Amino acid sequence: MRRLAADSGPLIAFARGGLLNVQRQVSGEVLVPATVFAECCRDEAKPGASALIRARNQDLITIRPDGETPPGLRAIANLDPGETAALAQASIAACPVLMDDRLGRKVAASYGIPAIGGAGVLLAAKDRGLLDEIAPILAGWRDWGYFLSPTLLDAVLQRAGERP
């Protein structure tokens, strides 16, 4: 990948885990819509906020103004503003969106926007030798309350060679 547009959920997970550098190595430029950055960093005490602010200052992430929302996307009431902004940014930049929300990924597909989840980035990082194991990372995410379906978790760990 040369770049991707990020939604808040996986972005926070990478920030909390100290993995924004790994995410950048896999993804290339990480475009963060202003709405997503505000969701993540409005309160610096929120998990991952200070790491994201440092990442912005170190050019690990690029904050972009929110783009024009594609027609019809606003009508999908169950997407939050950050998900909508991430999809709009991906549409404008003609790049994949980093998103784990099931509805958001479904909407991305309907607009022809490729989507990759946080676990997909971890798999790519392991494939490139940037990480030795991803199971402990995913376990940490789940411990923080980040939802990963058991089916997805099993499939990812199987693909990573970390599940018999």
Buried (B, 14 or more C-beta within 10 A) or exposed (E): BEBBBBBBBBBBBBBBBEBBEBBBBBBEBBBBBBBBBBBBBEEEEBEBBEBBBEBBEEEBBBBBEBBEBBEEBEEBEEBBBBBBBBBBBBBBBEBBBBBBBEEBBEBBEEBEBBBBBBBBBBBBBBEEEBBEEBBEBBEEBEEEEBEBEEEBBEEBBEBBEBEE
